[in-house]
């Protein structure tokens, strides 16, 4: 079971919460979340989106595609996308997807 939730926190920031197994999340709900961020961006002159992934147990191709689409949309529209509180599985998947971090993800034996 997975979840994606877009929360407008005001102060020019939106938080997207990802949780659970995001490899099985339907692409439609992920696209809807990107559209919701875009809608809020248009209303609020947004300049920052934070994606909180501390409750992600699995991040598959659909989740990585969501992060890529959100990041691409941000570049085109002028808002920054950053990742926060990443679980081990999320961190490894994001690294495998091509993002680079100052600190590498924990090994598979480490707790998330």
Buried (B, 14 or more C-beta within 10 A) or exposed (E): EBBBEBBBEEEEBBBBBBBBBBBEBEEEEBEEBBEBBBEBBEEBEBBBBBBBBEBBBBBBEBBBBBBBBBBEBBEEEEBEBEBEEBBBBBBBBBBEBEBEEEEEBBEEEEEB
